Amino acid sequence: SAVISQKPSRDICQRGTSLTIQCQVDSQVTMMFWYRQQPGQSLTLIATANQGSEATYESGFVIDKFPISRPNLTFSTLTVSNMSPEDSSIYLCSVEEDRVGEQYFGPGTRLTVT
Amino acid sequence: AQSVTQLGSHVSVSEGALVLLRCNYSSSVPPYLFWYVQYPNQGLQLLLKYTTGATLVKGINGFEAEFKKSETSFHLTKPSAHMSDAAEYFCAVYTGTASKLTFGTGTRLQVTL
C-alpha cells in the first residue's frame, strides 16, 4: 500500500493569507484526492487531482480558493487562498491505487486561521 | 445520489464487550461499502470493504461487517473490544455513478475499563 506524507503537519495562519499544503506519495499513482475535515465532522471531498489534467472540483469548492497542482505521479499541492477562520480544518490527501474506493490517506494538515 | 448515515456519533463500550457501529446507505445502484478508522492525529486507514460476493467481510484487528441489501445496512462489529480500538470510525459508499467516496459523519468509539 502507498505511504503518504504531508507538509506541514499543522499551521496557524492569519486571515487573508494563503497556505500551500504538500502531499508526497512513495509510489506512482494516477488518482489523488484532497479532502477537508472540519472540526467534529466527516470528510468532504474538495477535488480530484489527476496528473496531466485539470483538477475536478466538487460542488462548493472553486479553483480560485483552492488551486491544486499535480506536476507528476507522486506529488500534489493544495493551496488554501485568502483564508478566513471558516477555513480552519484538517486537510487530507489520499490516493487510490488499483481498487476503486480503496484509498490510502496522509496524516493530514491541521490548519487554524486566526 | 449516494449517502451514508451512521447512527450514534459516540459509542462507549467496556473492554471485552461487543462493539456494534451502525451504518445505513442510500444508493440507486449496487454500492461498494467501506469502513475506515481514524486514530487520533492520524489519517484514515481502511478496515474492511464489501464489493461483491460474500456478504460477511472480515477486516483487520478482528472487525467484520455484513452487507444486508434488504436493510441497506453495513454494520461494523467486533466480538470483544480492546482499549486500542478507541478511535473514530467512518462508513463510506462508492458507486460508479458518482465515482467518488461519500463518507458518513463518523462514530467515535470509546472503550472503558
Chai-1 contact restraints between the chains, C-beta under 6 A:
chainA,res_idxA,chainB,res_idxB,connection_type,confidence,min_distance_angstrom,max_distance_angstrom,comment,restraint_id
A,S42,B,F103,contact,1.0,0.0,6.0,A-B,restraint_1
A,S42,B,T105,contact,1.0,0.0,6.0,A-B,restraint_2
A,S42,B,G106,contact,1.0,0.0,6.0,A-B,restraint_3
A,L43,B,F103,contact,1.0,0.0,6.0,A-B,restraint_4
A,L45,B,K100,contact,1.0,0.0,6.0,A-B,restraint_5
A,L92,B,G43,contact,1.0,0.0,6.0,A-B,restraint_6
A,G101,B,Y32,contact,1.0,0.0,6.0,A-B,restraint_7
A,G101,B,F34,contact,1.0,0.0,6.0,A-B,restraint_8
A,G101,B,Y94,contact,1.0,0.0,6.0,A-B,restraint_9
A,G101,B,L101,contact,1.0,0.0,6.0,A-B,restraint_10
A,F105,B,G43,contact,1.0,0.0,6.0,A-B,restraint_11
A,F105,B,L44,contact,1.0,0.0,6.0,A-B,restraint_12
A,G106,B,G43,contact,1.0,0.0,6.0,A-B,restraint_13
A,P107,B,Q42,contact,1.0,0.0,6.0,A-B,restraint_14
A,P107,B,G43,contact,1.0,0.0,6.0,A-B,restraint_15
A,G108,B,G43,contact,1.0,0.0,6.0,A-B,restraint_16
